[in-house]
Amino acid sequence: MGIYGACLGQTLFFGKDANWLAGVSGIFVGVGQIVAALLRLVLSRAFLMKQENKLYKLFYVLLGAATYLFCFSLIFLFLPDDAPIAQTEEISYYEPNQLIAVLCSFLLGFSDCLFETEILNFIGTKLTRATPSAMALFSFCQAVGGIFVFYYTSHLKFKLRLQLLIMAVGCLLYVIVFVIIVFTKAKEEDDVLEKEKIEVSEKSELTSAVKIVQNGKERASCNMAESVA
């Protein structure tokens, strides 16, 4: 997202508004994050979606991925390829548009909120024994990823379309890995619950058998007492 603001600032087609758009971009990223958070809140209450439901998680991950890919497509079509590395007057497939530029900022914030919220939710609910370590590792990976992005932009001179390709592939990999982890974890939890149910049923059967034996002994002792009397 930091690179996107720089791209807007270096697109000379915007003229005097280029620097203004670079600043406004950050504002609309924040607006997108707020809207995504409110959307989750409203939908969870309106449809009574449970946080632990696999389909609930999958819905937001797929929505975030679709929004990201749509946003990357707009950036690909409307911003020049040289924008990340130098000021340019080039035009991509379509002339840069201020409305599209602001919309892409909003979509980036919207998608980022959906993705990051699901990651934090997973860490907090599924990794309860190692939450601090998992959070530290997540923050570390985020920082390393940010450093890598700025490095290949400023030193390796990766152009915009190559960067969009990298981010699109990363987005798809995130969805695949997230789905695998969530469904694997859910299967493990289902197996644990099944084992617990079996253990409870076995204990209840054993308890009932003990009670039956005890009742039989009591009846036998009563019959013996009556016969002696």
N, C-alpha and C positions, 0 to 999 in steps of 0.2 A: 504493500500500500504506500510505503514511503517512496518507492520508485515511481509509482503512478503519478503522484503529485509532481515529481521532478519532470516527468514526461510532459505534463500539461504546461509547466513553466517554460519548457524548451521548445514548444510548438509555436513557432513564430506566426503561424496563420491566425492565431488568436489576437495578435497585435498587443495593445496595451493591457488587454484583459488576461494575458497569459499568467502573470504573477498573481493576479487576483484569483484566477481559477485554481492555481496551485494551493493557495491558502484555504479557499472555500472547499476544496476537495476533502481536507481533513475534517471540516465541520460535517459534511454530508456522510462521511464514513461513520462518524459518531451517531448521526441520525439513523443510519441504517442499522447499527447495532442496537439502538434503543427500540426501533420498530420490531426487530427480530425477537428481542426479549419480551416485549409486550405481546407479540403474536403467540409465543410459546405459552405465556400465562393465560391468555384468553382461550386458546384452543384446549389447553389442559383442563380448564374449568368448564368450558362449554360442552365438551365431549367426554369429560371425566376420564381422560387418558391417564393411565397409571405410569409413573415414572419408570417402573421396572418392566413395562411391556416392551417386547422386542420390536413390534411393529411401530410403536410410538417412537423409539429411537431411530429405526430405519427411515421413517417418514421424514424426520428433520435432517438426517444425513443426506438423503437423496435430494431433498429440497435445496439444501445448501450446495450440493454438488451441481445440480442443474442451474442454480443461480450463478455460481462461479463460472461455469462453462459458457453460459449466455453472455455474461459480462466480458469474458475473454474474447468472445466472438465480436462484440461491439468494439472493444479496444483495437482488435486486429483490423477491423474494417475502417475505423475512423482516425486512428493516430498513426503518424509516420514511423517507419521502422527505425530511424536514427534518433528518435526522441530521447531514449535513455542516456545516450552518450554525448550528445552535442545539440546545440541549438540548430534547428532545421526549418526550412521553408517547404520541405517536401509535403506531398499530399498522398495519403494512402488510397484505398479503393474509393473512398468518399471523402469529401471535405470535412475537416474537423468541425464539430458542432458543440456549442457550449452546453446545451441541454443534455446531449448524449454524454458529455464529459462528467457533468454533475450526476447523472443517472448511474454511470459506472461507479462513481465514488460511493453512492448509496448502496449499490448492489454488492460491492466489495465488503463494506461494513456489515451488511445483512448476512452474507454468507459466512464471514469470519465469526460472527456471534454464534450462529447455529453450530458450526464445527467445534469451536472452542468450548461452548457450553456442554456439548455431548462428551467431549474428552474429560472435562472437569467432573461431570456427573459420573462418568464411568470410574474415574479414579476415586472419587469420594464414596461411592456405593459398593464397588467391587474389590477395591484394594484397601479395605479398612485397616488391615494390620500394617500396611506400609504406605499410608497416605502421604506423610511428609517426604519420604524418599521418592515416591512416584511424582509428586508435585515438583520436587527439585530437579528430577530428571527431565520432566516436561519443559520446565523453564529453561534448562540448559540446552535442550534440543531446539527450542524456539530461538534462543540467542545465537546458537551456531548457524541455524538456517538464515537468520537475518544477516549475519556477517558474510555468509557465503553469497547471498544475493547481492549485497553491496560490492563484494569483491569482484564477482564476475561481471558486474556492470561497469565499475570504474577502471579495473585493471585488464580484464580479459575482453572488454568491449563487446559483450553480448548485446545484440540488437533486440528490439522489442519483440519481434515474432519468435525468435528463439527462446526468449524468456517466457513468453506466453505458452509455448509448447512445453517447456519444463514445468510450469505451474499446472497446466492441464493434466499432464501425466501424473504429477504429484497428487492432484485432486482425485484422480481415478484410483490411484494406489491407496490413498487414504480410505476411500469408500470400501474397497475390497478388503483391506486389512481390518477395518472397523467391523464389517459384517462378519468376517471369520471369527474375530475375537469375541464379539458379543454373543454369537450363536454357540460358539464353543463353550463359553462361560455359562451360558444358560443351560446347555446340555449337562455340564458338570453339576450345576445346582439341582437340576431335575433328578439326576442320578442320586445325589445325596439325599434329597427329599424322599425318593423311592426307598432307599435303604432305611431311612428313619421310620417310614411307614411300616416296612416289613418288620423291623425290630420292635416297634410298638405293638404290632399285631401278634408277634411271637410272644412278647411279654404278657399280653392280655390272655392269650390262649394258655400259657403256662400258669398264670394266676387262676384262671377258671378251672384248670385241671386240678390244681392244688386244693381249691375250694371244694371241688367234687369229692376228692379223696378224703378231705377232712369231714365233710358231711356224711360220707359213707362210714367213716370210723365212729362218728358220734351216734349214728343210727344203730350201728352194730353194738356199741357199748350200751345203748339204751335197751336194745332187745335182750342182751345178756342179763342186764339188771332186772328186766321184767320177768325173764324166765327163772331167775334165781328166787325172786320174790314169790 
